[in-house]
Amino acid sequence: MSETAQETTLTPQSLNPPVQRFTLTLTPPSIGDNTADIDRLARGLAARFGIPVPRVSLENINRFSRTLWESEFEVLAQVAFFEEGPEIIHLGPKEEPAQSYGFALDLGSTTMTFYFLDLARGETATVVTAANPQARFGDDILTRLHFAGDVQGLGELRRVTVDAVNRAVETTTGELGWDPSLLMAAAIAGNTTMTHFFLGLDTFHLIREPYIPAANRVGPLRARDLGLMMNPFGLVYVFPNVGSYFGGDLLAGILHSGIYERDELAIMIDVGTNAEVVLGNSEWLLACAGAAGPALEGGVVAVGMTAGPGAVERVRIHRETGEPDIEVMGKEKPVGVCGSGLIDLVAELFLTGVLTVQGKLDRSFPTKRIVETEDGAGYLLVSKEQTGHGKDIVVTNTDINILLKSKAAMYTILNVMVAKVGIGFDDVEKFFVAGTFGNHIDPNMAVSIGMIPDISKEKFVALGNAAGLGACRVLFDRAQMSKVDEIARKITYVELNVDQELMNTFRAATFLPHTDLSLFPSVKFPGLKHKEEE
């Protein structure tokens, strides 16, 4: 697990967490006032603070009763606001430090990102990441879903996930000096499959027509029901899904982006295992998903890797010599290329003339960087003497072809979305890009290869980890939970059917930047000059 300093954090505009602290002085019992201890506490809180009368779980009655008497009826209560009503989940003496913590979790299929929050202060204490241990059962989601086909497999997936969460909690609270029992709330945002695994929900029909989740929404749960290392009665909010292909992580991202409240049109892209796209404003939201993500994450090509230490994230190539200049994450020796680095590389090869419009390396270009491999021609990005693993980093025509298919899928998804509502890309005011990919992508490079539309670069906004930051929002302000339900009701999901028109659009987009050069007027490359001369 490693701290991720590059992650942005959230400063709440208002602080209204789902678990709140109340300091209360009660009139002690007497012969003339024989109200029961817990009734006195609950009614006193309701009268003093204007909240519904909170309940107390049976397991807490004796302990809370003793606390009242030992504290001479001057107490600090922490109340969780569940859908069925408020519940007192912690009671201590009035002078007890008013500590209330929580964590937000972006439960990704590859990486889990935790935000540990001080709910009393409205601050993010730290952000940490951990690998999703489900990978031992399959790198891809489909393999894991097949493994979850029986009760034992599903149980094992849930167990390793919860254990990983608890290890992160134990380690981080120890480093922060926090008592884990003072973690009063958590918010979990994951795709539909990750949510099902985390909750232990049957995934059988997720991969069989008509592709139906066991449940899209579960109300806020208690930590003890999930086995989480926190206050056992703490509130755990799991973001709902819209369907099999549109999960809670995307709802969290939409919440963070704010496009559901905007008057003008906006697009949000979240690139992960798939590429999910949302188009709309305060009146409507249109959404779809497509398999454009893996290569753009760097997880499919031979030298690809997810963004992290040792990943080449930026590439520039000298126009005359074809020699590369690279930047590596973590300032370490390179061991692979992440999605943004692949996009940069292909764009620079194309703009330099090393790569043709068909995406093929031009062996006639005067550079020693073009080499022969088992898979045909390749471009030597980093020689083995300069890498962290002692092997050449070579990007082949095969790798480039994989990336071109991914970029074509991305552009096709975007094109289909705007065509569905009869608008053009110029009608979209903001273009939000979420996730680690969004943090590192250079819009100019992405436009150069025809992955995203050729519009004003000022319209592009990197959201950071939108899912994780959206989860933070509901912990800082419980009113955001109802906004998530509002977003879910607004969304219309579009199924990307494989029809001839769609396939034609896709094939045209596999070229660099596209077969229709008028769509990318800002892209200037050697082949364009020759075309104009003809």
Secondary structure as GFF3:
##gff-version 3
##sequence-region A 1 534
A	DSSP	beta_strand	2	3	.	.	.	ID=ss1
A	DSSP	beta_strand	19	25	.	.	.	ID=ss2
A	DSSP	alpha_helix	37	49	.	.	.	ID=ss3
A	DSSP	alpha_helix	58	70	.	.	.	ID=ss4
A	DSSP	beta_strand	74	82	.	.	.	ID=ss5
A	DSSP	beta_strand	85	93	.	.	.	ID=ss6
A	DSSP	beta_strand	101	107	.	.	.	ID=ss7
A	DSSP	beta_strand	111	118	.	.	.	ID=ss8
A	DSSP	beta_strand	123	131	.	.	.	ID=ss9
A	DSSP	three_ten_helix	133	137	.	.	.	ID=ss10
A	DSSP	alpha_helix	141	147	.	.	.	ID=ss11
A	DSSP	alpha_helix	151	176	.	.	.	ID=ss12
A	DSSP	three_ten_helix	180	182	.	.	.	ID=ss13
A	DSSP	beta_strand	183	190	.	.	.	ID=ss14
A	DSSP	alpha_helix	192	199	.	.	.	ID=ss15
A	DSSP	three_ten_helix	204	207	.	.	.	ID=ss16
A	DSSP	beta_strand	221	222	.	.	.	ID=ss17
A	DSSP	alpha_helix	223	226	.	.	.	ID=ss18
A	DSSP	beta_strand	235	238	.	.	.	ID=ss19
A	DSSP	alpha_helix	248	257	.	.	.	ID=ss20
A	DSSP	three_ten_helix	259	261	.	.	.	ID=ss21
A	DSSP	beta_strand	266	271	.	.	.	ID=ss22
A	DSSP	beta_strand	275	280	.	.	.	ID=ss23
A	DSSP	beta_strand	285	290	.	.	.	ID=ss24
A	DSSP	alpha_helix	293	297	.	.	.	ID=ss25
A	DSSP	beta_strand	311	317	.	.	.	ID=ss26
A	DSSP	beta_strand	324	328	.	.	.	ID=ss27
A	DSSP	three_ten_helix	329	331	.	.	.	ID=ss28
A	DSSP	beta_strand	336	337	.	.	.	ID=ss29
A	DSSP	alpha_helix	339	352	.	.	.	ID=ss30
A	DSSP	beta_strand	370	373	.	.	.	ID=ss31
A	DSSP	beta_strand	376	382	.	.	.	ID=ss32
A	DSSP	three_ten_helix	384	386	.	.	.	ID=ss33
A	DSSP	beta_strand	393	396	.	.	.	ID=ss34
A	DSSP	alpha_helix	397	420	.	.	.	ID=ss35
A	DSSP	three_ten_helix	425	427	.	.	.	ID=ss36
A	DSSP	beta_strand	430	434	.	.	.	ID=ss37
A	DSSP	alpha_helix	435	440	.	.	.	ID=ss38
A	DSSP	alpha_helix	443	448	.	.	.	ID=ss39
A	DSSP	three_ten_helix	457	459	.	.	.	ID=ss40
A	DSSP	beta_strand	460	464	.	.	.	ID=ss41
A	DSSP	alpha_helix	466	476	.	.	.	ID=ss42
A	DSSP	alpha_helix	480	490	.	.	.	ID=ss43
A	DSSP	beta_strand	491	493	.	.	.	ID=ss44
A	DSSP	alpha_helix	500	509	.	.	.	ID=ss45
A	DSSP	three_ten_helix	517	519	.	.	.	ID=ss46
A	DSSP	alpha_helix	526	533	.	.	.	ID=ss47
###
